[in-house]
Amino acid sequence: DLPLLQVIPNKTFRCMGPAEVPNTTQHLDLSFSNLKSLEPNYFSSVPELQLLDLTRCHLHTIEDNSFKDLHKLSTLVLTANSLQYLGTAAFYGLASLKKLVLVETNIASLTDLPIGHLHNLQELNLGHNTIASLKLPKYFTNLTSLRHLSFLSNKITYISKGDLDALREANSLNLTLVLSLNDIKYIEPGSFAKIHLGELILRSSFENFDAMHTSLQGLTGLQVNRLVLGEFSNSQRPVDFHSRLLSGLCQVKMQEFVLICFRKFDSDTDTLFNCIGNISSIRLVDLELEEVSEVPMFSQVKQLECKKCKFKEVPAKKLSLFKELRVLRITKSKHLNSFRQKFESLSNLEVVDLSENRLSFTQCCSPQFLKCPNLKHLNLSFNSDISVTGDFTNVKNLLYLDLQHTKLLGPGSYPVFLSLQKLIYLDISHTRTHVKSQCTFCGLNSLQVLKMAGNSFENNKLANNFKNLSHLHTLDISSCKLVQVDQSTFDALSELKELNISNNKLLSFDPVVYKPLQALTALDFSNNQLSVLLDSALEILPDSLVLLDISQNLFECSCIYLNFLKWVKEKQELLQNKELMICHTPTYMKNMSLSNFSLSSCQINASTVAFSVIMLVAVVVFLLLIYKYYFQLYYALVLLSGCKHSAERGDTYDAFVIHSSKDQEWVIKELVEPLEGGTPPFQLCLYYRDFLPGVPIVTNIIQEGFLSSRNVIAVISTDFLESKWCSFEFDIAQSWQLVEGKAGIIMIVLEEVNKALLRQRLGLSRYLRRNTYLEWKNKEISRHIFWRQLTGVLLQGKKWNH
């Protein structure tokens, strides 16, 4: 079970039952609960409900008065419940219900559906059921507010005369009737006679061409504001378009006709407009239509849209026969690349939208429009490439020109817009325009909106490029790689209200440059390289400014700029994207929000700062010294500590043996065994045997080795000379000898020792020259002398235990 989930505090909840939520709940989602049945007054605990979702609640029974207390409920969703019983008063009390969703609820007939009393019902969705007859019961005449009635994906095959009589009696002027995804085989003529609908949708509603052709004859006498006819793109039963297919629409009165998703067209498509030529608006969507059909004489079409068709060339010649045409849109046609034909004598044409195609042509834009004096909107955006020559003679009344995201040849090098004196909107964003001429926008004296984003200027500098645009209200020069703006750039733009100069490389906000912009309401200076707004810049910001974005700049969070940092905290309502206003320098404050900068940190006097700096430097130097000489300091500390308590410890061992780990076998066999197993026995301290675990090595060497032993035996070998630890132990041994005043370092030099390496160890070599040492040789006589000398030294001062 789902727990109680509060989606919107005290208003919207998700849970498993109404008893769990407050009685003030307005939206309740019980979807996927296991309710099974609804009893009378089931929702009495939530009388304020406005939306109730019972999707997939395993409901099979809804008894009378189940929703009795829900007088404010406007939306009820019962999707995907296999209803077996609906009480005759199941929906009693729903006086405010406007939307009822009964999708996939096992409804097979409209006759027993108890909804006749829902006078305020506006939308009834009966999709994905098994309704076979469109016969509307008499109670539909009571549903005077109904605006949307859907029978999507049911089992309707025949529509007979009289099935829709209830719509004749009711006010259905604004009703949308959806019959898509049925399997209509026949519509009896007269079934729709004298019926006036807002919209009729017939997509994938017919089995084949013959069924569609015959059924459309049955629409005779229908009046509809909008008729949608066609297929779905993923339909498993596509219907090809043949001549005469739409002949049944000649007796249908409609304002707008939409033909959608026909994949194949006969070579003879000249009948396409025969019965729809007098319609005000036609939309042809996702058709594999390569040519425009013949246009009937005296066509009344005012709006024509061809979206995702297969034109390879703009069919201007045939389209020019639509003499009443005011709006033309040919968009998203990936095959459309040529514009050689000319529109001619379209005196009413006001809007031409040829965007999102692949057009590539030259000499834009006068030659393409002959005798089209009222053309005001021209959209050629998102195409391939267009050459603009400067000839706009035939379209000099243009008000809106959109060329964005189309590669342009011409603008920037010379004044191509001179004749567009009335133009108020120009978008040439991301057109690879490089502005060289300061007269690029000459002639655009009425221009109010200029969008130039994603282009570039000569030397990445704004000069006096906008000198004649005195009526400009909106200017977008973002992402233009700008590094400098001349002082006189904005002098003429006293009416400018919106300026977007973001995503450039500007280092400063020069008050002299921006002072003329006293009408600004919105300024976007984000994503530049600004470090601060100086006091002089803050002073010239106009009072009219309500939106300012300076985020994603390289701000310096230093007390030098305390005034700016204070200003940021005071202007939180003005500033946009405050979370992206972060410190860039100094390094220790990088990525900290400007809003979180502590102003109090800037109130420290000079002497405190100086003292803090000195103390900081001293601490750093002290720590560096400790780090560098840590080993030596630690060794000295342990040695001195050990010396202080050496008298208390006594001598545990007769000698501490210093040797390389690689000589361990020799030490055990030739030294330890004879000395510790001989007579008298001697006790030796060996690191691998006698050092305490868990104690630092240095501590073990000093306290367990030197301070607990009467003597030190150093086994000098080539490996000893190469070992840093052996060298360290020998240095300590000499210190121990000096501090304790003992002369107990017994040097044993093995005969294979590298003499050259020994000479390199100056300290050890010097010690051997100044002190007597023992040599180990394999000859019997030499060994006898070695053991007599070694035992003699170890016996000196040895204490005997009795």
C-alpha positions in Angstrom: 0.0 0.0 0.0 1.1 3.5 -0.8 1.5 5.8 2.3 -0.2 9.1 2.5 1.6 11.5 0.2 0.9 15.2 0.4 1.6 16.6 -3.1 0.4 20.1 -2.5 0.0 21.1 1.2 -3.6 20.7 2.5 -4.8 20.5 -1.1 -3.6 17.5 -3.1 -3.0 14.0 -1.7 -2.2 10.5 -2.8 -3.2 7.6 -0.6 -5.2 4.4 -0.3 -8.5 5.7 1.1 -10.4 9.0 1.8 -10.5 8.5 5.5 -6.8 9.2 5.8 -6.8 12.8 4.4 -8.0 16.1 5.8 -11.6 17.1 5.1 -10.3 20.2 3.3 -8.7 18.2 0.6 -9.5 19.4 -3.0 -7.5 16.9 -5.2 -7.4 13.3 -4.2 -5.5 10.6 -6.2 -6.5 7.0 -5.2 -5.3 5.4 -8.4 -4.0 1.8 -8.2 -5.8 1.2 -5.0 -7.8 -2.0 -4.4 -11.2 -0.5 -3.7 -13.3 -3.0 -5.7 -16.6 -1.3 -4.9 -18.0 2.1 -3.8 -20.8 2.2 -1.2 -23.2 5.1 -0.6 -21.6 8.2 0.9 -18.2 6.7 0.4 -16.5 10.1 0.1 -18.5 12.0 2.8 -15.3 12.7 4.7 -13.9 14.9 1.9 -16.8 17.2 0.9 -14.4 19.9 -0.6 -13.1 17.6 -3.4 -12.7 19.2 -6.8 -10.7 16.4 -8.5 -11.0 12.6 -7.8 -8.8 10.1 -9.6 -9.9 6.4 -9.3 -7.7 5.0 -12.1 -7.1 1.2 -12.0 -8.8 0.7 -8.6 -10.2 -2.7 -9.5 -13.7 -1.2 -9.2 -16.6 -3.4 -10.4 -19.5 -1.9 -8.5 -20.5 1.7 -8.0 -23.7 1.9 -5.9 -26.2 4.7 -5.7 -25.2 7.9 -4.0 -21.5 6.9 -3.8 -20.5 10.5 -4.6 -23.5 12.2 -3.0 -21.6 14.7 -0.8 -19.2 15.9 -3.5 -21.1 19.0 -4.6 -17.9 20.8 -5.7 -16.3 17.9 -7.7 -15.5 19.1 -11.2 -13.4 16.1 -12.5 -13.9 12.4 -12.0 -11.5 9.9 -13.5 -12.6 6.2 -13.6 -10.1 4.9 -16.2 -9.3 1.2 -16.5 -12.0 -0.2 -14.1 -14.0 -3.1 -15.3 -17.4 -1.9 -14.2 -20.1 -4.5 -13.9 -22.7 -2.5 -12.1 -23.6 1.2 -12.1 -26.5 2.2 -9.9 -29.1 4.4 -11.5 -28.1 7.1 -9.0 -24.4 6.3 -9.0 -23.5 9.9 -10.0 -26.2 11.6 -8.0 -25.1 14.8 -6.2 -22.3 15.7 -8.7 -23.9 19.1 -9.6 -20.6 20.7 -10.5 -19.1 17.9 -12.5 -17.6 19.1 -15.8 -15.3 16.3 -16.8 -16.1 12.5 -16.6 -13.5 10.0 -17.8 -14.9 6.5 -18.4 -12.0 5.2 -20.6 -11.6 1.4 -20.6 -14.5 0.8 -18.2 -16.2 -2.1 -20.0 -19.1 0.1 -21.2 -21.0 -1.5 -24.2 -24.1 0.7 -24.3 -25.0 4.3 -23.7 -28.6 3.4 -22.8 -28.1 2.7 -19.1 -25.3 5.2 -18.4 -26.8 7.3 -15.6 -25.5 10.7 -16.5 -28.6 12.5 -17.9 -28.8 14.8 -14.8 -25.2 16.2 -15.2 -26.3 19.5 -16.8 -22.9 21.1 -16.3 -20.9 18.3 -17.9 -18.5 19.6 -20.5 -16.3 16.6 -21.4 -17.3 13.0 -21.6 -14.6 10.5 -22.6 -15.8 7.0 -23.5 -12.7 5.9 -25.3 -11.4 2.3 -25.4 -14.8 0.6 -24.6 -17.0 -1.8 -26.6 -19.7 0.6 -27.7 -21.1 -0.7 -31.0 -23.9 1.9 -31.6 -23.7 5.6 -31.8 -27.3 5.9 -31.0 -27.4 8.7 -28.5 -30.1 8.3 -25.8 -32.7 11.0 -25.2 -30.9 12.2 -22.1 -28.2 13.7 -24.2 -30.5 16.6 -24.9 -30.1 17.5 -21.2 -26.3 17.8 -21.5 -26.5 21.3 -22.8 -23.0 22.2 -21.6 -21.3 19.3 -23.4 -18.2 20.4 -25.4 -16.2 17.2 -25.9 -17.6 13.7 -26.6 -15.1 11.0 -27.4 -15.8 7.5 -28.7 -12.1 6.9 -29.6 -11.3 3.2 -30.2 -14.7 1.6 -29.8 -16.6 -0.9 -31.9 -18.7 1.5 -34.0 -19.2 0.1 -37.5 -22.5 1.7 -38.7 -24.0 5.1 -38.1 -27.7 5.2 -38.9 -30.1 8.1 -39.6 -31.5 9.1 -36.3 -28.5 8.0 -34.2 -27.5 11.7 -33.6 -31.0 13.2 -33.2 -30.1 14.3 -29.7 -27.5 16.6 -31.1 -30.0 18.3 -33.3 -32.1 19.2 -30.4 -29.2 20.2 -28.1 -26.9 23.1 -28.6 -23.9 21.4 -30.2 -22.3 24.4 -31.9 -19.1 24.0 -29.9 -19.1 20.2 -29.5 -16.1 18.2 -30.5 -17.1 14.7 -31.6 -14.2 12.1 -31.7 -14.8 8.9 -33.8 -11.2 8.0 -34.4 -9.9 4.4 -34.3 -13.3 2.8 -35.0 -14.1 0.5 -37.8 -16.8 2.4 -39.6 -18.1 0.6 -42.7 -21.0 2.8 -43.6 -22.6 6.1 -42.6 -26.2 6.4 -43.8 -26.9 9.6 -45.8 -28.8 12.1 -43.6 -27.2 10.9 -40.4 -25.5 14.2 -39.9 -28.0 16.4 -41.7 -28.8 19.7 -40.0 -26.3 18.9 -37.2 -23.9 21.8 -36.3 -20.6 20.7 -34.6 -17.6 22.6 -33.4 -15.2 19.8 -34.6 -15.5 16.3 -36.0 -12.4 14.0 -35.8 -12.2 11.0 -38.1 -8.7 9.5 -37.9 -8.1 5.8 -38.7 -11.9 5.5 -38.6 -12.4 3.5 -41.9 -11.4 0.1 -43.0 -10.3 1.0 -46.5 -10.8 3.5 -49.4 -14.2 2.3 -50.4 -15.5 2.5 -46.8 -14.1 6.0 -46.4 -15.4 7.2 -49.7 -18.9 5.8 -49.1 -19.1 7.0 -45.5 -18.1 10.5 -46.3 -21.2 10.7 -48.5 -23.1 10.2 -45.3 -21.9 13.5 -43.9 -24.1 15.4 -46.3 -25.9 18.3 -44.6 -23.3 18.6 -41.8 -22.2 22.0 -40.6 -18.8 21.9 -38.8 -16.3 24.5 -37.9 -13.4 22.0 -38.2 -13.2 18.6 -39.8 -10.2 16.4 -39.2 -9.8 13.5 -41.6 -6.9 11.0 -42.1 -4.8 8.4 -40.3 -2.4 8.0 -37.5 1.2 7.7 -38.4 1.5 4.3 -36.7 -1.8 3.0 -38.1 -1.8 -0.7 -39.2 -4.5 -0.1 -41.8 -3.3 2.9 -43.9 -5.7 4.3 -46.5 -4.1 5.6 -49.7 -5.4 8.8 -51.3 -7.3 8.3 -54.5 -9.2 10.7 -56.7 -12.9 11.3 -55.7 -12.0 10.3 -52.1 -13.3 13.6 -50.8 -16.2 14.0 -53.2 -18.6 13.3 -50.3 -17.5 16.6 -48.7 -19.1 18.7 -51.4 -22.3 18.9 -49.3 -20.6 19.6 -46.0 -20.3 23.1 -44.8 -17.1 23.7 -42.8 -14.7 26.5 -41.9 -11.5 24.5 -41.6 -10.4 21.2 -43.1 -7.5 19.1 -41.9 -6.2 16.2 -44.0 -3.5 14.2 -42.1 -1.2 11.2 -42.6 -1.9 9.9 -46.1 1.1 8.0 -47.3 0.4 7.3 -51.0 -1.3 9.6 -53.6 -2.5 8.6 -57.0 -0.7 10.3 -59.9 -4.1 12.0 -60.4 -4.7 14.2 -57.4 -6.3 17.0 -59.2 -9.5 16.5 -57.3 -8.0 17.2 -53.9 -9.5 20.8 -53.7 -12.7 20.1 -55.7 -15.0 19.9 -52.7 -12.9 22.0 -50.3 -12.1 25.0 -52.4 -14.6 27.1 -50.6 -13.3 26.4 -47.2 -11.7 29.2 -45.3 -8.8 27.2 -43.9 -7.0 24.0 -45.1 -4.3 22.1 -43.3 -2.4 19.3 -45.1 -0.2 17.5 -42.6 2.3 14.7 -43.0 1.2 13.8 -46.6 3.3 12.3 -49.3 2.1 15.0 -51.6 4.6 16.0 -54.2 2.5 18.5 -56.2 -0.3 20.8 -55.5 -3.6 19.8 -57.1 -5.5 22.0 -59.5 -7.1 24.9 -57.7 -10.8 25.5 -58.6 -11.9 28.9 -59.9 -13.1 31.4 -57.3 -11.5 29.6 -54.4 -12.3 31.1 -51.0 -9.3 29.6 -49.2 -7.8 32.2 -46.9 -5.4 30.0 -44.9 -3.4 27.1 -46.3 -0.8 25.1 -44.4 1.3 22.2 -45.8 3.3 20.6 -43.1 5.7 17.6 -43.7 4.7 17.3 -47.3 7.1 16.1 -50.0 7.4 19.2 -52.2 10.8 19.6 -53.7 10.1 23.1 -55.0 7.9 25.9 -53.6 4.7 25.5 -55.7 4.2 29.2 -56.0 2.6 29.1 -59.4 -0.3 26.9 -58.4 -0.7 28.5 -55.0 -1.0 31.8 -56.7 -4.5 30.7 -57.9 -5.8 30.9 -54.3 -6.6 34.6 -54.9 -8.2 35.1 -51.5 -5.1 33.6 -49.7 -4.0 35.6 -46.7 -1.8 33.1 -44.7 0.4 30.5 -46.3 2.6 28.0 -44.3 4.8 25.4 -45.9 7.0 24.0 -43.1 9.1 21.0 -42.0 9.4 19.6 -45.5 12.8 18.0 -45.6 12.7 17.6 -49.4 11.9 21.3 -50.1 15.1 23.0 -51.4 14.2 25.1 -54.4 12.4 28.5 -54.7 12.4 29.3 -58.4 8.7 29.9 -59.0 7.1 33.2 -58.2 4.1 34.2 -56.2 2.0 36.5 -58.3 -1.0 38.7 -57.9 -1.9 37.7 -54.4 -3.2 41.1 -53.2 -4.5 39.7 -49.9 -1.4 37.7 -48.9 -0.1 38.9 -45.6 1.8 36.0 -44.0 4.2 33.5 -45.7 5.9 31.0 -43.5 8.5 28.8 -45.2 10.5 27.8 -42.1 12.2 24.5 -41.2 12.7 23.4 -44.8 16.0 23.0 -46.7 15.6 26.0 -49.0 18.6 27.3 -50.9 18.2 30.2 -53.3 19.6 33.6 -54.3 18.2 37.1 -54.9 15.9 37.2 -51.8 13.4 38.5 -51.6 11.7 40.8 -54.2 11.8 38.5 -57.3 9.8 35.8 -55.5 6.8 38.0 -54.8 5.3 39.8 -57.7 2.2 42.0 -57.0 2.0 41.0 -53.4 1.7 44.5 -51.9 0.2 43.5 -48.5 2.8 40.9 -47.5 3.7 41.8 -43.9 5.2 38.6 -42.4 7.9 36.6 -44.1 9.5 33.6 -42.2 12.5 31.9 -43.9 14.1 30.7 -40.7 15.8 27.3 -40.2 16.6 26.7 -43.9 19.9 26.0 -45.7 21.3 29.2 -47.3 19.9 32.3 -48.8 21.5 35.1 -50.6 20.1 38.5 -49.7 20.8 41.1 -52.5 19.1 44.1 -51.0 16.2 44.1 -53.4 13.0 44.2 -51.4 11.1 46.4 -53.8 8.1 44.1 -54.1 7.9 43.5 -50.4 8.6 46.9 -49.1 5.6 46.8 -46.7 7.1 43.9 -44.7 6.7 44.3 -40.9 8.2 41.0 -39.8 11.2 39.3 -41.3 12.6 36.1 -39.7 15.8 34.6 -41.1 17.2 33.0 -38.0 19.4 29.8 -38.3 19.7 30.2 -42.0 23.1 30.9 -43.5 22.9 34.3 -45.1 25.0 35.9 -47.8 25.0 39.6 -48.0 24.0 41.2 -44.7 26.9 42.8 -42.8 29.0 43.7 -45.9 26.6 46.4 -47.2 23.2 47.8 -46.4 20.8 45.2 -47.8 17.8 46.4 -45.8 17.6 50.0 -47.1 14.1 49.7 -48.6 12.5 48.1 -45.6 11.4 51.4 -44.1 8.4 49.9 -42.3 10.0 46.8 -40.9 9.5 46.5 -37.1 10.9 43.0 -36.4 14.1 41.5 -37.8 15.6 38.2 -36.6 18.9 37.2 -38.2 20.3 35.2 -35.2 22.8 32.5 -35.9 23.0 33.3 -39.7 26.8 33.5 -39.8 26.5 37.2 -40.5 29.7 39.1 -40.0 29.1 42.9 -39.5 31.7 44.9 -41.3 29.7 47.9 -42.3 28.5 50.5 -39.8 25.5 50.9 -42.2 24.4 47.3 -42.0 21.1 48.3 -40.5 20.6 51.6 -42.5 17.0 52.1 -43.7 15.4 50.2 -40.8 14.1 53.4 -39.3 10.9 51.8 -37.9 12.7 48.8 -36.4 11.6 47.9 -32.9 13.1 44.4 -32.4 16.5 43.3 -33.7 17.8 39.8 -32.9 21.5 39.3 -33.8 22.5 36.5 -31.5 25.3 34.1 -32.5 26.8 36.3 -35.2 30.0 38.5 -35.1 31.2 42.0 -35.6 34.4 43.3 -37.1 37.3 43.0 -34.6 34.8 41.7 -32.1 33.9 45.2 -31.3 30.6 47.1 -31.3 31.0 50.4 -33.0 28.3 52.9 -34.1 26.3 50.1 -35.7 22.9 51.1 -34.5 22.9 54.8 -35.1 19.7 55.0 -37.1 17.6 52.6 -34.9 16.1 55.2 -32.7 12.8 53.3 -32.2 14.4 50.1 -31.2 12.8 48.4 -28.1 14.5 45.0 -28.1 18.1 44.2 -29.0 19.7 40.8 -28.7 23.5 40.7 -29.4 24.3 37.7 -27.2 27.0 35.1 -28.2 28.7 37.5 -30.6 32.2 37.1 -29.2 32.3 40.8 -28.3 35.3 42.1 -26.3 34.7 45.8 -26.6 31.8 48.2 -26.9 32.5 51.8 -28.1 31.3 54.7 -26.1 28.9 56.0 -28.7 27.3 52.6 -29.6 24.0 53.1 -27.8 23.7 56.9 -28.1 20.7 56.6 -30.4 18.8 53.9 -28.5 17.0 56.1 -25.9 13.8 54.0 -26.3 15.5 50.6 -25.8 13.7 48.5 -23.2 15.4 45.1 -23.5 19.1 44.4 -24.1 20.7 41.0 -24.2 24.4 41.2 -24.4 25.1 37.9 -22.6 27.6 35.2 -23.5 30.3 37.5 -24.7 33.8 38.4 -23.5 33.3 41.8 -22.0 35.6 42.7 -19.1 33.8 45.8 -17.8 30.5 47.6 -17.7 31.4 51.1 -18.8 28.9 53.7 -17.4 29.6 56.1 -20.3 28.5 53.4 -22.8 25.2 52.4 -21.1 24.1 55.7 -19.7 21.9 56.6 -22.8 19.8 53.5 -22.1 17.5 55.2 -19.6 14.3 53.4 -20.8 15.7 49.9 -20.0 13.5 47.5 -18.2 15.5 44.3 -18.8 19.3 43.8 -19.1 21.1 40.5 -19.5 24.8 40.8 -19.0 25.4 37.3 -17.9 28.2 35.0 -18.8 30.8 37.7 -19.6 34.1 38.4 -17.8 32.9 41.1 -15.5 34.6 41.2 -12.1 32.6 44.0 -10.5 30.1 46.7 -11.1 31.8 49.9 -9.9 29.9 52.7 -8.1 29.8 54.8 -11.3 28.1 51.9 -13.1 25.6 51.3 -10.3 24.6 55.0 -10.4 23.7 55.0 -14.1 21.4 52.0 -13.9 17.9 53.4 -14.8 15.0 53.4 -12.3 12.9 51.6 -14.9 15.1 48.5 -14.7 13.1 45.5 -13.3 15.2 42.6 -14.5 19.0 42.4 -14.3 21.0 39.3 -15.0 24.8 39.5 -14.3 25.2 35.9 -13.3 28.1 33.6 -14.5 30.6 36.4 -14.5 34.1 36.3 -12.9 33.3 38.3 -9.7 36.0 39.3 -7.3 34.8 39.0 -3.7 37.1 41.4 -2.1 36.5 44.0 0.5 37.8 46.5 -2.0 34.4 46.2 -3.7 32.4 46.3 -0.5 29.8 48.7 -2.0 29.1 46.3 -4.9 28.7 43.4 -2.5 26.3 45.4 -0.3 24.3 46.4 -3.4 23.9 42.7 -4.4 22.4 41.9 -1.0 20.0 44.9 -1.3 18.8 44.2 -4.9 17.7 40.6 -4.6 14.4 41.3 -6.3 16.0 43.0 -9.3 18.7 40.3 -9.8 18.0 37.2 -11.9 19.7 33.8 -11.5 21.2 34.8 -8.2 22.3 31.3 -7.5 24.7 31.6 -10.4 26.3 34.7 -9.1 29.4 33.3 -7.4 32.9 34.4 -6.5 35.8 33.7 -8.9 38.6 35.3 -6.9 40.2 35.2 -4.4 40.9 31.4 -4.6 39.8 30.7 -1.1 36.3 32.1 -1.8 35.9 30.5 -5.3 32.3 29.2 -6.0 30.8 31.0 -2.9 27.6 32.8 -3.6 27.8 36.6 -3.6 24.6 36.6 -1.6 26.4 34.6 1.2 29.4 37.0 1.4 29.9 38.2 4.9 30.1 42.0 4.9 31.2 42.0 8.6 34.5 40.3 7.5 35.4 43.7 5.8 35.1 45.7 9.1 38.6 44.8 10.5 41.1 47.5 11.2 44.6 47.6 9.7 46.6 46.7 12.8 44.5 43.6 13.4 45.1 42.6 9.8 48.8 43.1 10.1 49.0 41.2 13.4 47.0 38.3 11.9 49.2 38.2 8.8 52.4 38.1 11.0 51.0 35.4 13.2 49.9 33.4 10.2 53.3 33.6 8.6 55.0 32.6 11.9 52.7 29.6 12.3 53.3 28.5 8.7 57.1 28.8 9.2 56.9 26.9 12.5 54.9 24.1 10.9 57.3 23.9 7.9 60.2 23.5 10.3 58.5 20.9 12.3 57.6 19.0 9.1 61.2 19.3 7.7 63.0 18.2 11.0 60.3 16.0 12.4 62.4 12.9 12.5 65.3 14.6 14.2 63.1 16.4 16.8 61.3 13.2 17.6 64.6 11.3 18.0 66.1 14.0 20.3 62.9 14.0 22.4 62.9 10.2 22.9 66.7 10.1 23.5 66.6 12.8 26.2 63.5 11.3 27.8 65.3 7.9 27.8 68.5 9.3 29.3 66.5 10.8 32.2 65.2 7.4 33.2 68.1 5.3 32.2 69.3 4.8 35.8 65.9 3.5 36.8 65.8 1.1 33.9 69.1 -0.8 34.4 70.9 -2.9 31.8 68.7 -5.7 30.5 71.0 -6.7 27.7 74.7 -7.2 27.4 74.7 -5.7 23.9 72.3 -4.3 21.2 73.2 -5.6 17.8 73.0 -3.2 14.8 73.0 -5.0 11.5 71.4 -5.1 8.0 68.4 -7.4 7.6 70.2 -9.0 4.8 73.0 -10.1 7.3 70.4 -11.7 9.7 71.5 -15.3 8.8 75.1 -14.5 9.7 74.1 -12.8 12.9 72.0 -15.7 14.2 74.5 -18.4 13.2 77.8 -16.8 13.9 77.0 -14.3 16.7 73.8 -15.0 18.6 74.1 -18.7 19.0 77.7 -18.8 20.2 77.2 -15.8 22.6 73.8 -16.7 24.1 74.5 -20.5 24.2 78.1 -20.2 25.4 79.7 -20.0 28.8 79.2 -17.6 30.3 76.0 -16.8 28.4 75.4 -13.2 27.1 71.9 -11.7 26.5 71.7 -9.8 23.1 69.0 -7.3 22.0 67.8 -8.1 18.4 65.3 -5.8 16.6 63.3 -8.7 15.1 63.0 -10.5 18.4 63.0 -8.0 21.2 61.3 -4.8 19.9 57.9 -4.1 21.3 55.0 -4.3 18.8 52.8 -1.1 18.4 55.7 1.2 19.5 57.3 3.6 17.0 60.6 2.2 15.6 62.7 5.2 16.8 61.4 4.6 20.4 62.2 0.9 20.2 65.7 1.6 18.9 66.5 4.0 21.7 64.6 2.6 24.7 64.7 -1.1 24.1 68.1 -1.0 22.3 70.5 1.6 23.4 69.2 2.5 26.9 68.7 -1.1 28.0 72.1 -2.4 26.8 75.6 -2.1 28.2 77.2 -2.2 24.7 76.4 -1.8 21.1 77.6 -4.3 18.5 77.7 -3.0 14.9 78.0 -5.6 12.1 79.6 -3.7 9.2 78.9 -5.2 5.8 78.3 -3.9 2.3 74.6 -4.1 3.0 75.0 -2.2 6.2 76.7 0.6 4.3 73.8 0.8 1.9 71.1 0.8 4.5 69.6 4.1 5.7 68.2 2.5 8.9 71.7 1.1 9.8 73.2 4.6 9.2 70.5 6.1 11.4 71.1 3.5 14.2 74.8 4.1 14.0 74.3 7.9 14.4 72.1 7.3 17.4 74.8 5.0 18.8 77.4 7.7 18.7 74.9 10.2 20.3 74.2 7.5 23.0 77.9 7.1 23.6 78.3 10.8 24.0 75.3 11.4 26.3 75.9 8.3 28.5 79.7 8.7 28.6 80.2 5.1 27.6 82.7 3.6 25.1 80.7 0.5 24.3 80.4 0.5 20.5 82.0 -2.8 19.3 82.6 -2.7 15.5 82.7 -6.0 13.7 83.8 -5.6 10.1 83.1 -8.6 7.8 85.9 -9.5 5.5 83.9 -9.1 2.2 82.9 -5.4 2.9 83.4 -3.0 0.0 86.3 -0.8 1.0 85.5 1.8 -1.6 82.0 2.1 -0.3 83.3 2.3 3.2 85.5 5.2 2.4 82.5 7.1 1.0 80.8 6.9 4.4 83.0 9.6 5.9 81.6 9.4 9.5 81.9 5.6 9.7 85.3 5.5 8.0 86.6 8.2 10.4 85.2 6.3 13.4 87.0 3.1 12.3 90.3 5.0 11.9 90.1 6.4 15.4 88.8 3.3 17.2 89.8 -0.4 17.5 87.4 -2.8 15.8 87.1 -6.5 15.2 87.4 -8.3 11.9 85.7 -11.5 11.0 87.7 -13.9 9.0 87.1 -17.6 8.1 90.6 -18.8 9.3 90.5 -20.8 12.5 93.3 -18.8 14.2 91.5 -15.6 13.3 88.2 -16.8 14.8 89.9 -17.8 18.0 91.4 -14.3 18.4 88.0 -12.7 17.4 86.0 -14.6 20.1 88.6 -14.0 22.9 88.6 -10.2 22.1 84.7 -10.0 21.8 83.9 -12.0 25.0 86.6 -10.0 26.9 84.9 -6.7 26.1 81.4 -8.0 26.9 82.6 -9.4 30.3 83.6 -5.9 31.4 81.0 -4.6 33.8 78.7 -7.6 33.5 76.6 -8.3 36.6 76.2 -11.9 37.7 72.9 -13.2 39.1 73.3 -16.0 41.7 
